[in-house]
Amino acid sequence: MSLAARMMTARRRPGRWHWTDMAAYAYLSLGVVLMFGPVLWLGLSSFKTQAGLLEFPPSLLPMSQREVAVPGQSQKLPLYEVTMPDGSTRALAQLRRIGIQAQMVDPANPGEIIRVPIDKRTPVRQFRLATENYTEPLERFAFTRFLWNSVFVTIVATIITLIINSMAAYALSIYEFRGKTAVMLLVIGTLMIPITIILVPVYLVVTKLGLVNSLWAVILPGAATPTGVFLLRQYMLTLPRDLIEAARMDKASEWQIYWRIVMPLAMPALAVLAIFSIMWRWNEFLWPLAVLTKTEAYTLQIGLNAFQGELQTQWHYLLAMTVVTLLPVALVFVFLQRFITTGIANTGMK
Amino acid sequence: MAAAETDPRPRGADAAGPVAGLLAAPLALLMRLVDWPMRALQRAVGERRMAYVFLLPNLGFFSLFVFLPLVINFVFSVTGGAGLFPSERPFVGAQQYAYLFDCASFLDPSSCREDHFWRGVYNTARFTVFQVTAMVLFSLLTAVVLNMKIRARGFFRAVYFFPVLLSPVVVALTWKWILQRDGLLNAAITSLGGERILFLVDPSWAMFWVVFVSIWAHMGCYTLILLAGLQAIPADLYEAAEMDATPRWRVFWRITLPLLWPNMVVVIVLALIRGVQTFDEVFVLTGGGPGTATLMIVHYIYETAFANQVQNFGLAAAASVVLGIVLFALTLAQLAASRRKGAA
């Protein structure tokens, strides 16, 4: 604690380094490695071939054995560097391996077959990105379906959330009406009831509505959010009342006031809620896991989880799909970090 | 109309443009169409009572998906049978609760009739204690360091923050890949001459990594809350302390910590509430294993209601009610804490 105390109170004078500065930078550098490292490793690994992923110890960069076309051979052959009996080294392509002997040819002189003990050859490796990890799942698996489901859920749920939450926030910020306090208490009440404790009955409601295994079962239960109502209401309370009164004088309907005046003015708060809603929906796990049992209805998160649970985990596809799942959130982060950080610092929501 | 002339486009609206613009464009037409029935409605109920109309959709959703389920949860927990619909379920009174709490000794989960529930309770308690303690300490340390006059503060803050946005599945898979038998960590250990460790197969290691990964993923959020608190402490307090040549540890104990305390309480309670509900990352990382070493309460509820061969909705609902009571107590603490924060 006293270390923290010194760090807290350190005042760096120009040109003078205090030891706490060193400690701070050391801690931060460690943080960079620890926080970025795993994701970087995920990214690098996702470009390795299936064989490359099985290597131990793993190589840092995605490497794979170089292959050459040899005249007279229908397939490309793996290239090796071979130490010859006289001590010289040659680059040879391997035809086949028989026991501890390998039959090899010189790509420049394909007629002559050279027999080499297998311990005298080392694979020639080159840097190569196995982009097929990304392209093949898109063609072969239900992956595109998962991706589409996730995009659909995220967009539709966010639109619904923005509309109904802003309507409620509008009512709670602009009007005085009987039962306002009761409604506020109800909204606070929903804060205390996360999905984890009403999993079974929500499943019942969704079943009664005939929505099991439909994407609407994922979208609807979380559409109204207490945090969203509070965030928007807090912002709308700061809007000037004269504007609304002036609009009423001009015979604007209440709906027009909401849609044409309050909503545009509340744009910054709506943007924050939109970003959060996108994150919540894209990353949602427990509820979709409970309610979606058919593969066609899986979202990305559920699909990834199902894929990793298979007996023979195909890590080369799994890692690439994980990167794809991570990308939208990474983009949101890069461009909209400011909104998210202020949102969290102010409300503690996540 | 008034809106067009007086709309000052508050700051931030431009940056939000891409997101909001994409969503708003097709909606504009729809909203114009809605105006007609809304006007008719307004003529019928009057201007003031339109508030109820605006509240209706949200409250409808809340009733259908939160309040009604809360009631049904109790119904489920006092009825038995295998049916999903309450009409098919016979009333059994407190039998589900009795079953959950049927233990020879509450200190020993294996002596309980529903031993998975109690393992869930103990694992969750252990997880929460370790996780919250370490989380608070590391977020405090990180916030304090980030609050120093350092270069590239925005970058470092982003570094600690970005995992918060990753989905639990992505987080778990990223670490699973590192912790697996032939993973990066074991490569580092063997290159230093050590023996490979099966991190997710050894019960104690599995619990350690579950706590570690969860801190890795969520620390940024708490760091931000604490950092906001640190930045709100007036600088002249520190200047005054410096003029009096107050020792630094004393400054920390007497100025920083007391003024940061409301934020600390918020962080502790939030972390507790989330810790008790831990499921996602753990489920993907270890699947509750090895054995039941990292089985959490929410995992137990999910398993009992949905994943087991015989779905037992009543038992799951009873366990949910127990979890709900714990969360209720914690949330009351949070409300009390944030009210104090508002006053301070």
Chai-1 contact restraints between the chains, C-beta under 6 A:
chainA,res_idxA,chainB,res_idxB,connection_type,confidence,min_distance_angstrom,max_distance_angstrom,comment,restraint_id
A,S2,B,W249,contact,1.0,0.0,6.0,A-B,restraint_1
A,A4,B,L141,contact,1.0,0.0,6.0,A-B,restraint_2
A,A4,B,V144,contact,1.0,0.0,6.0,A-B,restraint_3
A,A5,B,R248,contact,1.0,0.0,6.0,A-B,restraint_4
A,A5,B,W249,contact,1.0,0.0,6.0,A-B,restraint_5
A,A5,B,F252,contact,1.0,0.0,6.0,A-B,restraint_6
A,R6,B,R248,contact,1.0,0.0,6.0,A-B,restraint_7
A,M7,B,V144,contact,1.0,0.0,6.0,A-B,restraint_8
A,M7,B,V145,contact,1.0,0.0,6.0,A-B,restraint_9
A,M7,B,M148,contact,1.0,0.0,6.0,A-B,restraint_10
A,M8,B,V144,contact,1.0,0.0,6.0,A-B,restraint_11
A,M8,B,F252,contact,1.0,0.0,6.0,A-B,restraint_12
A,M8,B,T256,contact,1.0,0.0,6.0,A-B,restraint_13
A,T9,B,R248,contact,1.0,0.0,6.0,A-B,restraint_14
A,T9,B,V251,contact,1.0,0.0,6.0,A-B,restraint_15
A,R12,B,K149,contact,1.0,0.0,6.0,A-B,restraint_16
A,A24,B,V145,contact,1.0,0.0,6.0,A-B,restraint_17
A,A24,B,M148,contact,1.0,0.0,6.0,A-B,restraint_18
A,A24,B,I150,contact,1.0,0.0,6.0,A-B,restraint_19
A,Y27,B,V145,contact,1.0,0.0,6.0,A-B,restraint_20
A,L28,B,F156,contact,1.0,0.0,6.0,A-B,restraint_21
A,G31,B,V159,contact,1.0,0.0,6.0,A-B,restraint_22
A,G31,B,Y160,contact,1.0,0.0,6.0,A-B,restraint_23
A,V32,B,V159,contact,1.0,0.0,6.0,A-B,restraint_24
A,M35,B,V159,contact,1.0,0.0,6.0,A-B,restraint_25
A,P38,B,T174,contact,1.0,0.0,6.0,A-B,restraint_26
A,P38,B,I178,contact,1.0,0.0,6.0,A-B,restraint_27
A,W41,B,L184,contact,1.0,0.0,6.0,A-B,restraint_28
A,L42,B,T174,contact,1.0,0.0,6.0,A-B,restraint_29
A,F56,B,D182,contact,1.0,0.0,6.0,A-B,restraint_30
A,P57,B,A187,contact,1.0,0.0,6.0,A-B,restraint_31
A,P58,B,A187,contact,1.0,0.0,6.0,A-B,restraint_32
A,I159,B,L23,contact,1.0,0.0,6.0,A-B,restraint_33
A,I164,B,P57,contact,1.0,0.0,6.0,A-B,restraint_34
A,I164,B,N58,contact,1.0,0.0,6.0,A-B,restraint_35
A,M167,B,F54,contact,1.0,0.0,6.0,A-B,restraint_36
A,A168,B,L55,contact,1.0,0.0,6.0,A-B,restraint_37
A,A168,B,N58,contact,1.0,0.0,6.0,A-B,restraint_38
A,Y170,B,F54,contact,1.0,0.0,6.0,A-B,restraint_39
A,A171,B,A51,contact,1.0,0.0,6.0,A-B,restraint_40
A,A171,B,F54,contact,1.0,0.0,6.0,A-B,restraint_41
A,A171,B,L55,contact,1.0,0.0,6.0,A-B,restraint_42
A,Y175,B,A51,contact,1.0,0.0,6.0,A-B,restraint_43
A,F177,B,A51,contact,1.0,0.0,6.0,A-B,restraint_44
A,T190,B,F62,contact,1.0,0.0,6.0,A-B,restraint_45
A,T190,B,V66,contact,1.0,0.0,6.0,A-B,restraint_46
A,M192,B,F328,contact,1.0,0.0,6.0,A-B,restraint_47
A,M192,B,T331,contact,1.0,0.0,6.0,A-B,restraint_48
A,I193,B,V66,contact,1.0,0.0,6.0,A-B,restraint_49
A,I193,B,L70,contact,1.0,0.0,6.0,A-B,restraint_50
A,T196,B,Q277,contact,1.0,0.0,6.0,A-B,restraint_51
A,T196,B,V298,contact,1.0,0.0,6.0,A-B,restraint_52
A,I197,B,S320,contact,1.0,0.0,6.0,A-B,restraint_53
A,I197,B,L323,contact,1.0,0.0,6.0,A-B,restraint_54
A,I197,B,G324,contact,1.0,0.0,6.0,A-B,restraint_55
A,I198,B,P69,contact,1.0,0.0,6.0,A-B,restraint_56
A,I198,B,L70,contact,1.0,0.0,6.0,A-B,restraint_57
A,I198,B,N73,contact,1.0,0.0,6.0,A-B,restraint_58
A,V200,B,F76,contact,1.0,0.0,6.0,A-B,restraint_59
A,V200,B,A305,contact,1.0,0.0,6.0,A-B,restraint_60
A,V200,B,F313,contact,1.0,0.0,6.0,A-B,restraint_61
A,V200,B,A316,contact,1.0,0.0,6.0,A-B,restraint_62
A,V200,B,A317,contact,1.0,0.0,6.0,A-B,restraint_63
A,P201,B,P69,contact,1.0,0.0,6.0,A-B,restraint_64
A,P201,B,I72,contact,1.0,0.0,6.0,A-B,restraint_65
A,P201,B,N73,contact,1.0,0.0,6.0,A-B,restraint_66
A,V202,B,F65,contact,1.0,0.0,6.0,A-B,restraint_67
A,V202,B,P69,contact,1.0,0.0,6.0,A-B,restraint_68
A,L204,B,I72,contact,1.0,0.0,6.0,A-B,restraint_69
A,L204,B,L84,contact,1.0,0.0,6.0,A-B,restraint_70
A,P221,B,F65,contact,1.0,0.0,6.0,A-B,restraint_71
A,A223,B,F61,contact,1.0,0.0,6.0,A-B,restraint_72
A,A224,B,N58,contact,1.0,0.0,6.0,A-B,restraint_73
A,A224,B,F61,contact,1.0,0.0,6.0,A-B,restraint_74
A,A224,B,F62,contact,1.0,0.0,6.0,A-B,restraint_75
A,L243,B,T6,contact,1.0,0.0,6.0,A-B,restraint_76
A,A246,B,A2,contact,1.0,0.0,6.0,A-B,restraint_77
A,A247,B,A2,contact,1.0,0.0,6.0,A-B,restraint_78
A,D250,B,A2,contact,1.0,0.0,6.0,A-B,restraint_79
A,S253,B,R39,contact,1.0,0.0,6.0,A-B,restraint_80
A,S253,B,Q42,contact,1.0,0.0,6.0,A-B,restraint_81
A,E254,B,Q42,contact,1.0,0.0,6.0,A-B,restraint_82
A,E254,B,M50,contact,1.0,0.0,6.0,A-B,restraint_83
A,W255,B,D35,contact,1.0,0.0,6.0,A-B,restraint_84
A,W255,B,M38,contact,1.0,0.0,6.0,A-B,restraint_85
A,W259,B,M31,contact,1.0,0.0,6.0,A-B,restraint_86
A,R260,B,A3,contact,1.0,0.0,6.0,A-B,restraint_87
A,I261,B,A3,contact,1.0,0.0,6.0,A-B,restraint_88
A,P264,B,D7,contact,1.0,0.0,6.0,A-B,restraint_89
A,M267,B,A13,contact,1.0,0.0,6.0,A-B,restraint_90
A,P268,B,P10,contact,1.0,0.0,6.0,A-B,restraint_91
A,P268,B,G12,contact,1.0,0.0,6.0,A-B,restraint_92
A,A271,B,A16,contact,1.0,0.0,6.0,A-B,restraint_93
A,A271,B,A20,contact,1.0,0.0,6.0,A-B,restraint_94
A,A274,B,V19,contact,1.0,0.0,6.0,A-B,restraint_95
A,M279,B,L165,contact,1.0,0.0,6.0,A-B,restraint_96
A,N283,B,S167,contact,1.0,0.0,6.0,A-B,restraint_97
A,F285,B,P168,contact,1.0,0.0,6.0,A-B,restraint_98
A,F285,B,D280,contact,1.0,0.0,6.0,A-B,restraint_99
A,L286,B,F279,contact,1.0,0.0,6.0,A-B,restraint_100
A,A290,B,F306,contact,1.0,0.0,6.0,A-B,restraint_101
A,Q301,B,S167,contact,1.0,0.0,6.0,A-B,restraint_102
A,Q301,B,V169,contact,1.0,0.0,6.0,A-B,restraint_103
A,L304,B,V169,contact,1.0,0.0,6.0,A-B,restraint_104
A,N305,B,V169,contact,1.0,0.0,6.0,A-B,restraint_105
A,N305,B,V284,contact,1.0,0.0,6.0,A-B,restraint_106
A,T322,B,V170,contact,1.0,0.0,6.0,A-B,restraint_107
A,T322,B,L173,contact,1.0,0.0,6.0,A-B,restraint_108
A,T325,B,V170,contact,1.0,0.0,6.0,A-B,restraint_109
A,L326,B,V170,contact,1.0,0.0,6.0,A-B,restraint_110
A,V329,B,L165,contact,1.0,0.0,6.0,A-B,restraint_111
A,F333,B,F162,contact,1.0,0.0,6.0,A-B,restraint_112
A,F333,B,L165,contact,1.0,0.0,6.0,A-B,restraint_113
A,T341,B,L224,contact,1.0,0.0,6.0,A-B,restraint_114
A,I344,B,C221,contact,1.0,0.0,6.0,A-B,restraint_115
A,I344,B,L224,contact,1.0,0.0,6.0,A-B,restraint_116
A,A345,B,L224,contact,1.0,0.0,6.0,A-B,restraint_117
A,A345,B,A228,contact,1.0,0.0,6.0,A-B,restraint_118
A,G348,B,I225,contact,1.0,0.0,6.0,A-B,restraint_119
A,G348,B,L270,contact,1.0,0.0,6.0,A-B,restraint_120
A,K350,B,C221,contact,1.0,0.0,6.0,A-B,restraint_121
